[in-house]
Amino acid sequence: MSLATYPPNYESFARMQNELKTSDQVTVEFIIPALEQLMLRHISKEARILDLGCGTGQLVQQLHIRGYQTTGLDASKELLEYARKNAPESEFILSDVREFELPPIFDGVFSKDVLLFLLNIEELTAVFQNVYAAMQDNGLFVFTIPLTDWLHEIAPPIFDHVNVNDECALIEIFYYKPEERMWEIKVTGFELIENIWKRSDTTWLRRDFFLTEVQSGLEKVGFTDISHYNLKDFGADESAGMACFVCRKPSLTR
Ligand SMILES: C[S@@+](CC[C@H](N)C(=O)[O-])C[C@H]1O[C@@H](n2cnc3c(N)ncnc32)[C@H](O)[C@@H]1O
């Protein structure tokens, strides 16, 4: 029996996520240029942007520095504590992506490495609906998601990610079950606290979706101008099978 919880529990891993996962360097060198191409050049310089599943807030801060009005939303209280320190002038909301309700104020919504934690197409479509409701007409929604269509060709059944610095280590071992399109991620973290190494373990579940499922979910909710790209074309890890979707909330007065 799997002991995985949903949303994934970051409680004991917040420091490792903050120090080892999305650094300012990765954000500036990889994410901002991709986002510039897919979203930023198409919206105004003062636009309001929502980072859905913002984690520890590095991207929120980089967007704030560039003049955007930024909000981060995440289900993890512990990650948001880091986000508030990393991006002290931005707004943060503790909420589940499946349940949030915000007025239609955002010109852009971005979500990276978050929707893969949703375990079925109904939940994914519910998130699309919430995003749509929170967006201005003509707003752009950009998100990453792993596509079954690509993973089945390339995914090894097991692989791992290891991230280490002097005081933390994070080991994630991914086991893929192709028949269920599910990934079980066994996570082990170590952090040095007052000269003693503390170990934490958990399991996260994630899944992938067919291209047609994602496209029809977006269309059902009302998004238009839907396109998708392979993240490896933006320099991402080739084994991840990750797509980046871009779509628009149409203007009803157009
Ligand atoms: C792999 S991290 C990615 C964080 C950040 N987007 C980045 O790229 O660095 C996944 C994030 O999604 C958040 N998350 C996962 N499921 C969520 C849900 N149902 N509602 C809100 N946040 C969720 C986690 O708390 C975590 O911050």
The ligand as an ORCA input file, in Angstrom:
! r2SCAN-3c Opt
* xyz 0 1
  C       7.985     20.425     -7.826
  S       7.422     21.781     -6.895
  C       7.524     23.101     -8.100
  C       7.609     24.456     -7.453
  C       7.807     25.607     -8.427
  N       6.691     25.743     -9.332
  C       9.095     25.417     -9.177
  O       9.051     25.163    -10.385
  O      10.139     25.522     -8.545
  C       5.665     21.472     -6.834
  C       4.899     22.537     -6.112
  O       3.511     22.338     -6.341
  C       2.817     22.517     -5.133
  N       1.558     21.761     -5.235
  C       1.408     20.467     -5.553
  N       0.103     20.143     -5.560
  C      -0.572     21.261     -5.238
  C      -1.958     21.574     -5.079
  N      -2.915     20.651     -5.236
  N      -2.303     22.832     -4.770
  C      -1.348     23.797     -4.606
  N      -0.019     23.564     -4.723
  C       0.355     22.306     -5.047
  C       3.775     21.990     -4.085
  O       3.451     22.430     -2.779
  C       5.092     22.529     -4.617
  O       5.336     23.830     -4.195
*
